[in-house]
Amino acid sequence: MMAKAETSIAVVAPANRLAPEAAEKVKSLASAAYGDRLRLFFHPQCFLSAGHFAGADAERSAAFLEVANDPSFDAVWFARGGYGSCRLDEALFGKLNRAAHLKDYMGYSDLGVLLGRLAREGVGRSVHGPMPTDVNRDGGDQAVLRALGWLIDRDSTSLEPNWRADMRVFAFNLTVLSAILGGAAEPDFSGAVLMLEDVDEAHYRTDRTMFHVTSSPNVRNAAGIRLGRFSKIPPNDPPFEKTASEIVEYWCARSGIPFLGEADIGHDAANKIVPFPTSRFIGA
């Protein structure tokens, strides 16, 4: 397939603020790799600060709606996670126009709230993948280039190795997935492979969250669960005596959900790309 002459990508921050220094690093990497084949726009909202968030809820909502509805952008790339995506204005999802339905939306972690909602409503294509803030991780340059490689050239080497085009696949942070179950951001998981990862959660919290997630009839209709990386796990007092893998396998077995093995996703620079199912034509 012939590459586009130029790809336009807008960056917004629906959760936490992006450091300007990180944006400059990403711009430099992108320019060196793609030159005039890429127009990369960091919305000024990315650098706002309102307590925990990258601007007030209304400012973050307006920035997302602005770039999503702008036909000059091919994709919306979420700047970073943290927390805040669930606080966006509920009304904005009814204001997404045709241009918004033709875009890719990439992020992970807290952005699972938006990715799930967009996927549920059939708006564009939600994609689990690295974000600009990952440039600050060890090996973060490669994470950023992996994301751009897929958004610009559909580089298949960027994809999670178990992802298949003929299969419905989702990828979520476990804690975020638990939070969206039963709400407007919960997609239909029937017949789908569900990839899970998490960070900064003690084993007892992972166990409790898996109890909740695997109790969902929607999740029980999935084709199976794959285990991504669970990292920076705080010590459990007393010791839980089960690994994250053993916890996930236990709840899969107890709920009758097939455990399918590992997934190459996580809160790290090796995090791979997982496109969600889409109802639109891939090449649109």
ABEGO torsion letter per residue (X at the ends): XBBBABBBBBBBBABBBBBAAAAAAAAAAAAAAAEAABBBBBBAAAABBBEABBEBAAAAAAAAAAAAABAABABBBBABBEBGAAABBAAAAAABBAAAAABBBBEBEAAAAAAAAAAAAGBEBBBBBBBAAAAABBGAAAAAAAAAAAAAAGBAAABBAABBAABBBBBBBAAAAAAABGBAABBBABGBBBBBBBBGBBAAAAAAAAAAAAABAAAAABAEBBBBBBBGBBBBOBBAGBBAAAAAAAAAAAAGBBBAEBBBBEBBAABBBBBBBBABBAAX
